[in-house]
């Protein structure tokens, strides 16, 4: 996955970049179909803002957070994105496969009882 990190009125240091990459890797552990991530870090007076767009297979997820500290904003942003990605993953799984397997097991038991 490619992570594009930009900053408005804030310098993107190596420690900040490695922190963001570490947090994004945690999201990627839950769903490996993430192809691209674009994050924007902004500082306006005392408000630190982090926003991100993740490109998923066939969709995209957006979140933004404002906090008093940049690292806290990144933490809250990754938590929010993680919830959204897990929800997308849950929606995209085929729940009918479980129902089909269950009904075939019931049918096999019924045939075994008749014999």
Secondary structure in CASP SS format (residue, H / E / C, confidence):
PFRMAT SS
TARGET T0000
AUTHOR 0000-0000-0000
METHOD secondary structure of the structure
MODEL  1
X C 1.00
X E 1.00
X E 1.00
X E 1.00
X E 1.00
X E 1.00
X E 1.00
X E 1.00
X C 1.00
X C 1.00
X C 1.00
X C 1.00
X C 1.00
X H 1.00
X H 1.00
X H 1.00
X H 1.00
X H 1.00
X H 1.00
X H 1.00
X H 1.00
X H 1.00
X H 1.00
X H 1.00
X H 1.00
X H 1.00
X H 1.00
X H 1.00
X H 1.00
X H 1.00
X C 1.00
X C 1.00
X C 1.00
X C 1.00
X C 1.00
X E 1.00
X E 1.00
X E 1.00
X E 1.00
X E 1.00
X E 1.00
X E 1.00
X E 1.00
X E 1.00
X C 1.00
X C 1.00
X E 1.00
X E 1.00
X E 1.00
X E 1.00
X E 1.00
X E 1.00
X E 1.00
X E 1.00
X E 1.00
X E 1.00
X C 1.00
X C 1.00
X E 1.00
X E 1.00
X E 1.00
X E 1.00
X E 1.00
X E 1.00
X E 1.00
X E 1.00
X E 1.00
X C 1.00
X C 1.00
X H 1.00
X H 1.00
X H 1.00
X H 1.00
X H 1.00
X H 1.00
X H 1.00
X H 1.00
X H 1.00
X H 1.00
X H 1.00
X H 1.00
X H 1.00
X H 1.00
X H 1.00
X H 1.00
X H 1.00
X H 1.00
X H 1.00
X H 1.00
X H 1.00
X H 1.00
X H 1.00
X C 1.00
X C 1.00
X C 1.00
X H 1.00
X H 1.00
X H 1.00
X H 1.00
X H 1.00
X H 1.00
X H 1.00
X H 1.00
X H 1.00
X H 1.00
X H 1.00
X H 1.00
X H 1.00
X H 1.00
X H 1.00
X H 1.00
X H 1.00
X H 1.00
X H 1.00
X C 1.00
END
